[in-house]
Amino acid sequence: MNERKSTDKLQDAAERLAWEIVSTSIRLDELRSIWAKMIGITGPQWMIMMVLANAEDRAVGLPVGAVSRALRVDQSFVVTQSKLLEKKNLLRRKNSTEDARVVNLSLTDHAYKQMANLSSQRKELNEFVYADLDLKELLQLTGKMSSIKSRLEKAIMKISVGL
């Protein structure tokens, strides 16, 4: 009976953690929408810009396919949104020199300036949000969340094989 109670408590704790992750994700979406609105774009467009801002080679950018995989959205969505961002001079779309079918996306100088204008506010907000964590704890939490995400991806693969 004691082992069953322990299993039930573990299940309850796992479900509470899952809910905390979901509700945190919702709050992060709200925050992204606020940042996006400040530069005149949507939350999903902001996410496209964040993916590109974190690209290793900012000059070349990333192919549409890589951006869609990073955000777990369809390529057609990224194509549509990138065209809207291009009209706002926030993003560049350029055919790959290696394969003309591939379109690379990169941020414009204007985009980097817009993001830089928000950087002090974003830094201040991060300091407030993560005030209870020192660097070591924040890195540990990040590692644990990454591990959970990886295990969730494996669990999804296991379950979807049977469908």
N, C-alpha and C positions, 0 to 999 in steps of 0.2 A: 504493500500500500504506500509506503514511504517513497519508493521509486516512482510510482505513478504520480504522486503529488509533485515530485521534483520535475517530472516530464511535463505535467500540466503547467507548472510555474514557468518552465522554460518556453513552452508554447505561448503562454500569455505575454511573457517578456518579449518574445520575437514579434508577436503581433503588435505590441505597443511600439516597438522600435520601427516596424514597417509603417505604422501610422505616423510616427514622428518624421520619418523620412518623406512620406507623401506630403504632409502639411508643410514641412520645410521647403520642399520643391515648389509648392504652391506660392509660398512667400517669396522665394527666389524669382519665380516667374513674374510676380507683381513688381518686384524691384527692377527686373530687366525691362519691364514695360515702362516704368518711370524713367529709367535712364534713356531708353529709346525715344520716348516722347520728348525728352529734353533736346534731342537733335532732329526731331521731326520724322521718326521712322517707327516701325512696329517692333514688338518684342522679338518675334522670329527673325526679323531683319537684323536686329541687334545681335542675335546669336550667330548669324552668318558672319557678321563683322568680327565677333569675338573669335570665332574659329580662324578667320583669316589673320587677325592680329597676332595669334599665337602660332602661325605657320613658321616653320624653320627658315624658309627662304621667302622673305616678305616681298622681294622684287618680282619673283616668278609667281608667287601665290600658290594656290592649290587648284587642282582640277575640280569641276563641279561634282564629280562622283565622290571624291574624297570628302568634300564638304557635306554632301548628303549622307554619307556613311557616319561621319562624326556626329551629325545631328539626328540620325535615324529618321530621315524623311526621304520622300521620293525625289529623284533628280529633277523632275519637272517642276517641283515646288522651288527648288534652289534656282533653277533657270529663270522662272517667273520673277522671283524676289530679287535676284541679282540684276535683272534688267531694270527694275524699279530703283534699286540702289545706284545703278549706273546713271540713270536720269538725274539723280540728286547729287551727282559727282562724288559719291562716297566709295564707289567700287569701279574697278577696271575689268573688262572682259576681253580676253585675248586668246586667239587660237594658239594652240601649242605649236612650236616650231618642229616638233618631232612627229606629231599626228594632228592634222588639221581638224579631225573630228572632235578632239578634246579641247574644251574651253577652260582656260585657267582664269581664276578669279584672284584679284589682289585689291588691297585698299589703296585709295588715293591719298595724296598728302592732305587734302581737305578732310578726309575721314580721320586721319591720325590727329589733326588739329582739333577736330570736334571731340574726339575721345580724350585728348590731353586736357581740354577745357573742363572735363568732368573728373579728371584724375584726383584732384585734391579732395573733392566731395566723396568720391568712391573710397579713397584711402581713409578718410575720417570715419565713414560709415563702417568700413571693415574693422577699424580699431574698436569701434563701439560694439559691433556684433560679436566679435571674437575676443572681447576684453577678458573673459574668464579663462582663456587658454594662452599659455605661453607658446613659443615657437615649437618646442619639442612636442607638446601636447597636440598642437594643431597638425603637425606632420604625422603624429601617430594616428590621430583621428582620420586624416586623409588616407593613410595607408589602410586602416580598417575598412573605411568606406569603399576603397578601391577593391579590396578583397571581397567584400560583400557583393559588389557589382559584378565581379568576375564569377563568383559562385552563382549568382542569379542568372547570368548569361549561360552558364553550363546547365543549370536546372531547366531553363527554358528549352535548351537544345534536347535534353533528355526527355522532357514532356512532349515536345513537338514531334519527336520521332514516332511516337505512338499514335499520333493523330492521322 
